[in-house]
């Protein structure tokens, strides 16, 4: 299991907790987190 697999649930938990206080901030954090994981090296399999 990679470190990315261990960290991502914690990040999404934080954004869920932020959603209880501020929905737009939570959406921004979700988008930022998704983009971060999409752009990490190794996120696209090599041919």
VENLINMO-V734087 format. One record per pair of residues at least 6 apart in sequence whose C-alpha atoms are under 7 Angstrom apart, sorted by the first residue. I is the first residue (numbers start at 1). J is the second residue. Records with the same first field share a line. If there is no record, write none. Layout:
I=J / J
//
This chain:
12=30
15=26 / 29 / 30
16=26
18=26
19=26
//
